[in-house]
Amino acid sequence: MKNRIMSYVVAAATVALLAVPLTAAYGAKAKMAKTGKKSACITCHEKVTPGIVKQFLSGKMGKTLDCSTCHGTEHMSASDVAKAKLPTPDTCATCHPKRVKEFREGKHSIAWAAMKAMPMITHQPSSVGGGDLKGCSGCHKIGDKAMSDLKRYGTGGCDACHTRHSFSVAEARDPRACRTCHMGFDHPQWEMWQTSKHGTIYEIEPKSGRAPTCQTCHMPDGKHDVMTAWGFLALRLPEDDPQWMADRVTILQAVGVLDDKGQPTERLDVVKAAKVARLDKASFDKERNKMIDVCAKCHSRSYAQANLNAGDDIIRDVDHIFADSIRTVKALYDDGIIQKPAGWKYAPDLLQFYEAKTVAEQELHLVFLEYRMRAFQGAFHSNPDYMHWYGWAKVKEAATRIKEDAERLRREHKKM
C-alpha cells in the first residue's frame, strides 16, 4: 500500500514537473502566433495608420486574431497595398455563420440592390449615388454587393454597425449606432424615437432597461434580419378594404409596379427582391406578430395590437389623400397637358424622386418620401408630433398645392 502511494506521488510530481516546461513552451508558442505575422502588420501600420492599430488592439478580435485573418497575406509592403483582401460578410461568416445567415435573410443585406434599382440613381453623379460613399451609397453600402462595386472603401456589410477596426458588439447594441442612416429626410426614425417617450426614458435611464431601443424592437434576441411588417414603402397586397385597395393600386401604378391596367410590371420583381413591400398576407402577419411579441414584454398584447392597428389606420387615411393627388397629376398626362419625359417608361413615376419635371410632381415626391413616411413612421415610433405636424398636416398641405398647380397648368394649356 505504501509503495502504491509512493508511486502515485512520484507520478503526480513527474506530471507537475513536465507541465511546467510544456506550459511555458505552449505559452511562448501562443505568444509567437499572436505576435508573428500580426506584429509585422502592426509594426508598419503603427506608422502608417496608428489609429486603426489602436482600435484593432482595443477590441476582442485584436486579442485573438491576426490582421491576415481578414485581409490575407499577400499585402506585405507599401508597394502592394492593392493585394490586401477586403473583408466581406463571407469573411465574417467564417466565425459568425448564424449572424451572417440572419443578416442575409433581412432587408439590410439587399440595401445596395434596392439603391441601384432606383431609376433616379442613373441621373446622379457617381460621387452622389455611386461608390464614393458621399450620398446614397454611404448608407446603402450595408447591403451585399460585388467586390467591384466598392473597391476603394471596402464592401460594407457587418462593419456598417460593428465599425472598423474594433468591431464592437457594444457599439452595435447602442441605438446611436443606427442614427447615421435612420435619420433625416425620408426616414427620421432616430429623431422620432429619440424624442418619443421611449427615447426620453432611455436617455434619462440608459442602463435601466425600462425603455426599448432600436435593437429591442427590430433585433430581438440579437437576431440580425431586421425586418418590419409594412416594409420601407408601407405597401402591401392584398388589401381587404376596397377603398384602400383602390388607393393602393393607384400608388403602385405611380411606383411603376403595376401598369395602367393594374397588371404587374418588371418592377414587381425589383420590389420583391428589395423586400420594400409585403406582397402576401403571410409575410405581413409574420412580422406583425413578431412585433407584438416584442411589445408584449412590457405591454399587454391587446394594448400592443391596438396601437399597431392605429398606425395602420394612419397609413390608410394618408394613402387616400396621396392617391387622390397622384390621380390629379396622372390626369395631366392623360390629357396631354404635360408630356412624358424622354427615357421614362411610367408617368408620373415616383421612383424618379426629385428628378420630376413639374412643380406638382415635385410635391408628389415630397409626399411620397417625406410627409407620408413621417406620418406612418411617427405613428409606429410613438411620436405624435412627427405623425401629425411633420406628416399628416404636410400631406394635406401638399395636396392643396398639387391641385393649385394642376389648375395653373390647365389654364396655361388652354391659352396655347
C-alpha positions in Angstrom: 0.0 0.0 0.0 2.9 2.3 0.9 4.6 1.6 -2.4 1.4 2.2 -4.3 1.0 5.6 -2.6 4.7 6.5 -3.3 4.2 5.6 -7.0 1.2 7.9 -7.2 3.2 10.7 -5.6 6.1 10.2 -8.0 3.7 10.1 -11.0 2.0 13.3 -9.9 5.3 15.0 -9.3 6.5 13.9 -12.7 3.4 15.3 -14.4 3.8 18.5 -12.4 7.4 18.9 -13.4 6.7 18.1 -17.1 3.7 20.5 -17.1 5.9 23.5 -16.3 8.1 23.4 -19.4 5.1 22.2 -21.6 3.0 25.2 -20.3 5.9 27.6 -20.8 6.6 26.2 -24.3 2.9 26.5 -25.3 2.7 30.0 -23.8 5.7 31.0 -25.9 4.3 29.4 -29.0 0.9 31.1 -28.4 2.7 34.4 -27.9 4.6 33.9 -31.1 1.5 33.1 -33.0 -0.1 36.3 -31.7 2.9 38.5 -32.4 4.2 36.8 -35.6 2.5 38.0 -38.7 0.4 40.4 -36.8 3.4 42.1 -35.3 4.7 42.7 -38.9 1.4 44.3 -39.8 1.3 46.3 -36.7 4.9 47.4 -36.8 4.2 49.0 -40.2 0.7 50.3 -39.6 1.6 51.9 -36.3 3.5 54.4 -38.5 1.0 54.5 -41.4 -2.4 54.2 -39.7 -1.8 54.3 -35.9 -5.5 54.9 -35.2 -6.5 51.7 -36.9 -3.9 49.7 -34.9 -5.2 51.3 -31.7 -8.8 50.4 -32.5 -8.0 46.9 -33.6 -6.0 46.1 -30.5 -8.6 47.6 -28.2 -11.3 45.1 -29.4 -11.8 41.5 -28.8 -10.8 40.4 -32.3 -7.5 42.2 -31.8 -6.7 40.0 -28.9 -7.4 36.7 -30.7 -7.0 37.2 -34.4 -4.3 38.4 -36.8 -4.8 41.1 -39.4 -4.2 38.5 -42.1 -7.3 36.5 -40.9 -9.4 39.1 -42.7 -7.0 40.8 -45.0 -5.0 37.8 -46.3 -1.2 37.5 -46.5 -0.5 38.9 -50.0 0.0 42.6 -48.9 3.4 42.8 -47.3 4.7 46.2 -48.3 3.7 49.7 -49.3 4.1 48.8 -53.0 1.5 46.0 -52.9 -1.4 47.6 -51.0 -3.8 46.6 -53.7 -3.2 42.9 -52.7 -4.8 43.5 -49.3 -8.0 41.5 -49.2 -11.2 43.5 -48.5 -13.4 41.6 -46.0 -17.0 40.8 -46.9 -19.8 39.2 -44.9 -18.5 35.9 -46.2 -15.3 36.7 -44.3 -17.3 37.3 -41.1 -19.3 34.1 -41.7 -16.2 32.1 -41.1 -16.6 32.8 -37.4 -20.2 34.1 -37.3 -22.2 31.9 -39.7 -25.5 32.2 -37.8 -25.5 36.0 -37.7 -24.5 36.4 -41.3 -27.3 34.0 -42.3 -29.8 36.1 -40.4 -28.3 39.3 -42.0 -28.8 37.8 -45.5 -32.4 36.9 -44.7 -33.2 40.5 -43.8 -33.6 43.9 -45.6 -30.1 45.3 -44.7 -28.5 42.7 -46.9 -30.3 44.0 -50.0 -29.9 47.7 -49.3 -27.3 48.0 -52.1 -29.6 46.3 -54.7 -32.5 48.5 -53.6 -30.5 51.6 -54.2 -29.2 50.5 -57.6 -32.7 49.6 -58.7 -34.0 53.2 -58.3 -34.3 54.9 -61.7 -33.3 58.2 -60.2 -29.8 56.9 -59.3 -28.9 56.8 -63.0 -29.2 60.6 -63.2 -26.8 61.3 -60.3 -23.1 62.0 -60.4 -21.1 58.9 -59.3 -19.9 60.7 -56.2 -23.5 61.3 -55.1 -25.2 58.0 -55.9 -22.3 55.7 -56.7 -19.4 54.1 -54.9 -17.8 57.1 -53.1 -20.0 56.9 -50.0 -20.9 60.6 -50.0 -24.5 60.1 -50.8 -27.0 57.2 -51.1 -24.2 54.6 -51.1 -22.8 55.9 -47.7 -25.7 54.1 -46.0 -26.7 51.5 -48.6 -23.2 50.0 -48.5 -24.5 47.8 -45.7 -26.0 45.6 -48.4 -24.3 42.6 -50.1 -22.6 43.7 -53.3 -20.0 42.7 -55.8 -16.4 43.4 -54.8 -16.0 45.5 -58.0 -18.7 48.0 -56.7 -16.7 49.3 -53.7 -13.0 48.6 -54.4 -11.7 51.7 -52.6 -13.8 51.7 -49.4 -14.4 48.0 -48.8 -17.6 46.2 -49.2 -19.5 47.3 -46.1 -22.0 44.9 -44.5 -21.2 43.9 -40.9 -18.9 46.8 -40.3 -21.7 49.2 -41.1 -22.8 48.6 -37.5 -19.8 46.9 -35.9 -17.5 49.7 -37.3 -13.8 49.1 -38.0 -11.5 48.2 -36.5 -12.7 47.4 -33.0 -15.9 45.7 -34.4 -17.5 46.4 -31.0 -20.7 44.4 -30.1 -21.5 47.1 -27.5 -21.4 49.8 -30.2 -23.8 47.9 -32.4 -26.2 47.4 -29.5 -26.3 51.1 -28.8 -29.2 52.9 -30.6 -26.9 55.6 -31.6 -25.3 53.1 -34.0 -28.4 53.3 -36.1 -28.8 57.1 -36.4 -26.3 57.8 -39.2 -28.6 56.1 -41.7 -32.0 56.2 -40.0 -32.4 59.9 -39.8 -33.2 62.9 -41.9 -35.4 63.4 -45.0 -37.1 60.1 -45.8 -36.7 58.1 -42.6 -36.1 60.1 -39.5 -36.6 57.1 -37.2 -33.8 58.3 -34.9 -35.3 61.7 -34.3 -38.8 60.2 -33.9 -37.6 57.6 -31.4 -35.3 59.9 -29.5 -38.0 62.5 -28.8 -40.7 59.9 -28.1 -41.4 58.8 -24.5 -39.4 55.6 -25.2 -36.4 57.6 -26.3 -36.7 60.1 -23.4 -36.8 57.4 -20.8 -33.8 55.8 -22.4 -31.7 59.0 -22.3 -32.7 59.5 -18.7 -32.1 55.9 -17.6 -29.9 54.3 -20.4 -29.0 51.3 -18.3 -32.3 50.6 -16.6 -33.8 48.6 -19.4 -37.1 50.4 -19.0 -37.3 51.7 -22.5 -36.9 49.9 -25.8 -34.2 50.8 -28.2 -34.0 50.2 -31.9 -32.4 46.9 -31.3 -35.0 45.9 -28.7 -37.8 46.1 -31.3 -36.0 45.4 -34.6 -33.4 42.9 -33.4 -35.0 40.9 -30.6 -32.6 38.4 -29.0 -29.8 39.8 -31.2 -31.3 38.5 -34.4 -29.9 40.2 -37.5 -32.7 40.0 -40.1 -34.1 43.5 -39.1 -37.5 43.2 -40.8 -40.8 45.1 -40.3 -44.3 44.3 -41.1 -45.0 47.1 -43.5 -41.6 47.4 -45.2 -40.0 50.6 -46.2 -42.7 51.9 -48.5 -45.7 50.8 -46.3 -47.2 49.0 -49.2 -48.9 45.6 -49.1 -51.1 43.3 -51.2 -53.8 42.2 -50.9 -55.9 44.8 -49.1 -59.3 43.8 -47.7 -60.7 47.4 -47.5 -62.0 48.1 -51.1 -61.3 51.9 -51.0 -57.8 51.3 -49.6 -57.1 48.7 -52.2 -58.1 51.1 -54.9 -55.8 53.8 -53.4 -53.1 51.1 -53.1 -53.4 50.3 -56.8 -53.1 54.0 -57.7 -49.9 54.3 -55.6 -48.4 51.1 -57.1 -49.1 52.3 -60.6 -47.3 55.6 -59.8 -44.4 53.5 -58.4 -44.4 51.6 -61.7 -45.1 48.2 -60.1 -48.5 48.0 -61.8 -49.3 49.2 -65.3 -52.4 51.3 -66.3 -54.5 48.1 -66.4 -53.4 47.0 -62.9 -51.1 44.3 -64.2 -47.7 43.6 -62.7 -44.6 45.1 -64.5 -41.0 44.2 -64.4 -40.5 46.4 -61.4 -42.6 44.0 -59.3 -39.6 41.7 -59.3 -37.4 44.5 -58.1 -39.8 45.3 -55.2 -39.8 41.6 -54.3 -36.1 41.3 -54.3 -35.6 44.5 -52.3 -38.3 43.5 -49.8 -39.6 47.0 -49.6 -43.2 45.9 -49.6 -45.3 43.0 -48.4 -46.9 41.1 -51.2 -48.7 38.3 -49.4 -50.6 38.2 -46.1 -48.4 35.6 -44.5 -45.3 37.8 -44.8 -47.0 40.7 -43.2 -48.6 38.7 -40.4 -45.3 37.0 -39.6 -43.5 40.3 -39.0 -46.5 41.9 -37.2 -46.8 39.0 -34.8 -43.1 39.2 -34.0 -43.5 42.9 -33.2 -46.5 42.2 -30.9 -44.4 39.6 -29.1 -41.7 42.3 -28.5 -44.3 44.9 -27.3 -45.9 42.3 -25.1 -42.8 42.1 -23.0 -43.8 45.4 -21.5 -47.4 46.0 -22.5 -50.4 43.8 -22.7 -50.9 42.1 -26.1 -54.3 43.9 -26.6 -52.6 47.2 -26.0 -49.8 46.5 -28.4 -52.3 45.3 -31.1 -54.5 48.4 -30.6 -51.5 50.7 -31.1 -50.2 48.9 -34.1 -53.7 48.9 -35.6 -53.9 52.7 -35.1 -50.7 53.0 -37.1 -52.3 51.0 -39.9 -55.2 53.4 -39.8 -52.8 56.4 -40.3 -51.4 54.7 -43.4 -54.9 54.1 -44.8 -56.0 57.7 -44.3 -52.8 59.2 -45.7 -52.9 56.9 -48.7 -56.4 58.2 -49.6 -55.1 61.8 -49.8 -51.9 60.6 -51.5 -53.8 58.6 -54.2 -56.1 61.5 -54.9 -53.0 63.7 -55.5 -51.5 61.1 -57.8 -54.7 60.9 -59.9 -54.7 64.7 -60.2 -51.2 64.6 -61.8 -52.0 61.4 -63.8 -54.9 63.3 -65.4 -52.4 66.0 -66.6 -50.5 63.3 -68.5 -53.7 61.6 -69.8 -55.0 64.9 -71.2 -51.7 65.8 -72.9 -51.1 68.8 -70.7 -47.7 67.5 -69.6 -45.6 65.1 -71.6 -43.8 62.0 -70.5 -40.1 62.8 -70.2 -37.7 61.1 -72.6 -36.5 57.8 -71.1 -39.4 57.5 -68.7 -41.5 54.3 -69.0 -44.1 55.4 -66.4 -45.6 58.8 -65.7 -45.9 60.0 -63.1 -43.0 57.9 -61.8 -42.5 58.3 -58.1 -39.2 56.3 -58.3 -37.7 59.2 -60.2 -37.9 61.1 -56.9 -36.6 64.7 -57.3 -35.9 64.3 -61.0 -39.6 65.1 -61.5 -40.2 67.7 -64.2 -43.1 69.8 -62.8 -43.9 71.5 -59.5 -46.9 69.2 -59.0 -44.7 66.1 -59.4 -42.1 67.6 -57.1 -44.8 67.9 -54.5 -45.8 64.2 -55.1 -42.1 63.3 -54.4 -42.2 65.1 -51.1 -45.5 63.4 -50.1 -44.1 60.0 -51.1 -40.7 60.1 -49.4 -41.0 62.8 -46.7 -44.5 63.6 -45.5 -46.2 60.1 -45.9 -43.1 58.5 -44.3 -43.2 60.8 -41.3 -46.9 60.2 -40.8 -46.8 56.5 -40.6 -43.3 56.1 -39.1 -44.2 58.7 -36.5 -47.2 56.7 -35.6 -45.3 53.5 -35.2 -42.5 55.2 -33.3 -44.9 56.7 -30.8 -44.2 60.3 -31.8 -47.5 62.2 -32.2 -45.9 65.5 -33.2 -44.0 63.9 -36.1 -47.0 61.9 -37.1 -49.3 65.0 -37.2 -47.4 68.2 -38.0 -44.5 66.8 -40.0 -46.6 64.1 -41.6 -50.3 64.3 -41.8 -50.5 68.1 -42.0 -47.8 68.3 -44.7 -49.6 65.6 -46.8 -52.7 67.8 -46.8 -50.8 71.0 -47.5 -49.1 69.3 -50.4 -52.4 68.1 -51.8 -53.7 71.6 -51.9 -50.5 72.8 -53.7 -50.8 70.0 -56.3 -54.4 70.8 -57.1 -53.5 74.5 -57.5 -50.5 73.8 -59.8 -52.6 71.4 -61.8 -55.2 74.1 -62.3 -52.5 76.5 -63.4 -51.1 74.1 -65.9 -54.6 73.6 -67.4 -55.2 77.3 -67.7 -51.8 77.8 -69.4 -52.5 74.8 -71.7 -55.8 76.4 -72.8 -54.1 79.6 -73.9 -51.6 77.8 -76.1 
